[in-house]
């Protein structure tokens, strides 16, 4: 009986798509049921089809009834993902430090060089009143206007709000009210994040005029810390790639190449010095990939560390928000502001958090994926091997380790696609999905359509296998503080996005074609501190985080 119920559900989910497009009342036949079962590899006897048919008709009525009720985009499913393995205890954290602001920073002779100053350097200039927030904000706004026609990285420049915020920060500083290291510093956010009074387009044609009457929690936190929002930066359409409704975002190192995505604008604008830092989102590589392509540092925090309230959902169980900046230290500073429990986001946590920049790196237990490094065939392999050697030359002991095997990796894309299909159900049923710029096989539009063919049983089975993966990953990570991995070319990116582990992508130089390369550090759940510490130490021993593309100092 259990098997029969399970197989009924297979058919039931498929019939949603086959028979209920755009509110259609079209009937379906027993022949439709017999044909549709082939998609799931089933072959019921005719007598079972006869038994199922009335049951499916009743469920069709239920589906139609369900669609009469509107769901707000901020409603999470009642079933929520928990990344914790069995008997897991988060590592102790010491909180965040009082960030050191240097006293000896001067304005450069060539003012354009300000574009590539770090957060502490800019904070020093502002705090010591060598430049005002208004001047700095106008500087970055002018750069956005100047270079955006080529890079196509910005959707909206929030000029009026930015100038008002900057003036307020100057007034507060003059009166002795200093909010902290981000006081008066401009920044940008990926245009998946709502900002009241401005459009939130999600990078997609059907939403290009959308306004959302709220401001995302992460933006509110940065504003409260003194940050000045200057731009809403490009998201690839509905968080996919670097193509959006008005073009394709470019890589400042090579404008014949896309910036990668989907945090394309955040990567491109930060790399070109159009903003000091930006926020991105990642579901399956959208911070890591553009950080690598554009030669910057990107931190993807543990699932649930940073609020997604006011941020478009692609996958409720996989989406993460994180900083993209010049260095690991800059990422740590921004992360310290945006992290934390948010009552408006039920997936956020209040586990201990922090960063100890002066902790001895030799106290870290470090593993590295030696076989994956050796098997790497990309143009970045030389730099990957040099980065491993740098860690060893820093006096660190690296232990060989391998990622979990014997897991159905090809099935996990079901999770992302099914959840995206649910969030954008109205877009597909209305036919507005046809307005999206890209309509090829790999497009988001096509992915959303085919999501209707994913049975609920397979979605749940994939999540059960996901739990097995979580436990297998824990058997590895429990013995280490950090894993060193190639950024691409292995299963690290898929695994860690499914398990919720934090990673940081850091630059490792340029390949033979003068394109940036990177390496990735993986941390334990709720232990961003260890990967930030090791990344910061690596960058203190190299100059790759200080590189920037040519042609942006005019």
Beta strands, then each sheet from edge to edge (+ up, - down):
strand 1: 154-157
strand 2: 186-190
strand 3: 228-233
strand 4: 243-244
strand 5: 247-248
strand 6: 250-251
strand 7: 254-258
strand 8: 277-282
strand 9: 297-300
strand 10: 320-325
strand 11: 366-368
strand 12: 398-400
strand 13: 482-486
strand 14: 503-510
strand 15: 516-523
sheet 1: 1+ 3- 2- 8- 10+ 9- 14+ 15- 13+ 11+ 12+
sheet 2: 4+ 5-
sheet 3: 6+ 7-
end
